[in-house]
Amino acid sequence: MRARVWLALAAVYVAWGSTYLAIRFAVESIPPFLMAGTRFLVSALILFVWRGASDDPSPTPKQWRGALIVGLLLLLGGNGLVSWAEQSVPSGIAALIVASVPFWIVLIDGVRPGGPRPDARVMWGVLLGFAGIALLVASGPRLGSPEHISSLGVAALLLASILWSGGSVYSHTADLPESSLLGTSIQMFGGAAGLFLAATFAGEWQALRLATISSRSALALLYLIAVGSLIGFVCYAWLLRNAPLSLVSTYAYVNPVVAILIGAWLANEVLNARILIAAGVIVGSVVLITTSRQSRIAPESRARARAAE
């Protein structure tokens, strides 16, 4: 069992840490909202057929509605904006900014009616996280090549993190399907529908040219479907039921490190002292928050909140 736990954990580290670079490669020749919508539609169909054949209880209309709302927040608001932003922001930088999700969750959960008020440890983690992001983006283009980073892209990543966090907090109390994997498939259906609608408003259907899609973008999209959305989440769901929650939660501060290293290795993304210091500050803030008792939620809620990266 111990070996299987570490194998599954390694799969989550690699699967979710590498999705940032895969997204960057995919949006090189595929419009971002169309790419993300296709990714989640295919993943949703596979999960829905799989769980339907497993005799999972049928979701109620209220559970369908809850799961669709979560999917729109997580996958349209969260992943869709990340995909759009990575047209102008290096994948490693994107991963570091998205690592702010734990402290946005703490803030949003703390201001909702009846939500837990953050303790001193959590607040120090939040302040440290904001300091890390400020350090990361303070010098603008010097963090990466000028053609690959923009203030608008950074703003989109921060908004994506906030929307993802809001969806995660909402999923904690929403009425969702008993099967986390079946619920995830419904979330993906909702997210895909929202992404295709966003693609329509953004004029991506007219801009799409199938003949110009590069093999690298096509392979990256297949990787996102198979590894990011399916293998990664299935391993994560299994870990929640078979490993200590404190161990499972380490993905939150390992994934950005993996993303930075993979981006530097495979895409020659900038890796300098400022980025490394910012990474250490942000990862440290996430460690403070995720090790706080107030930040630990039930495994079932974590499974529903994390549809796919």
Summary of the structure (lengths in Angstrom):
residues: 309
radius of gyration: 18.2
end to end distance: 25.7
largest distance: 55.2
contacts: 1156
relative contact order: 0.23
helix: 79%
strand: 0%
